[in-house]
Structures are given as structure tokens and as C-alpha cells.
């Protein structure tokens, strides 16, 4: 028996995969994705670059004039103002403690017939007061039937700052009212620490 010789077709079959491998080798080792693989970063609202590159913008104040000649302008007292302010503070304490703590030291005083003077301790506290002032003053105008009320703001740091009162400070205030207490303190050596 003779062994059959290898036919050229089989040799050609072996040579055929080479062009396929040549095509694979000619392609780049990586492929570019159609979409980014990671998520794009979302803007958080504050950027240091934008803060540094912003120009100072001029704020234009618009004055709104409301004709109050046809609206009621009834008389109100300082007591009415204080009662409404204390009521507002009680409601605010239950509703929003942060704003309450910022505005509890504000003093509202009736200056003239239709002027209210608001004394505030700091600019940051005034910003919190501005959040509730429109609601409060609109309510107050309707309650007293006086729509010609004007509001005047004044910063008053000295009278409105909150001071921690120690026993010594309280005693010193009593000494201002009654100087004989000083002699009593010298004689008895009170422990006011």
C-alpha cells in the first residue's frame, strides 16, 4: 500500500489563516470607545476658578413706590408693634430655630406716626431678618390698617450685643445704683466668682 501524498489543497488551507492573522495584526491594539467610560463630573455650584475670575457686579437698587394715598393709614402704638413682634418670635421659635436665634435680639421701635425703626446687631443677622421681614410687616400693616408704614434700619452693636452676666457683673450694676453695697462688699468680702 502506498501512502497518499499530500495534496496542494491542504497546503493552501494552512496558508489561508495567515492573511486573517495579518489583518488582526494591522489593527491597533486598542479601540476608541464611542462614549466616555466614566461619568462626567457634575457641577456642584461653586467653583474656585469662577469665583476668582468674576468681576464685581454693580448692584442696582430699584425703588418701588406704592401709592398709599388711597390705602388706610390708621394709628398704631408701640405696644401694638411689640405684641406682634413677640407673637412672631414665638411662632418663629417653633417653626425655624436658626432664624429665631438670629433675630431674637432685634429691637423694633415706633419712631414717628408711620415709621418703624429696626435696630439690628450684625449684617449676618439682618440677612436672616430679611427672609421674614416682608411677611411680618405685611401682616402688621393689615392688622393695624396702616399701609403707609415705612421701615428704617440701623445697626446698633452696643445696645444689642448679648453679654454673659456673671454674679460679679450683676453685683457691679447694683453698686452703680447703690454705692453703699461697695462698702458692704469690702466689709463682708463676698464671694462673687
Secondary structure, 3 states (H helix, E strand, C coil): CCCCCCCHHHHHHHHHHHHHHHHHHHCCCCCCCCCCCCCCCCCCCCCHHHHHHCCCCCCCCCCCCCCCCCCCECCCCHHHHHHHHHHHHHHHHHHCHHHHHHHCCCEEEEEECCEEEEEECCHHHHHHHHHHHHHHHHHHHHHHCECCCEEEEEECHHHHCCCCCCHHHHHHHHHHHCCHHHHHHHHHCCCCC
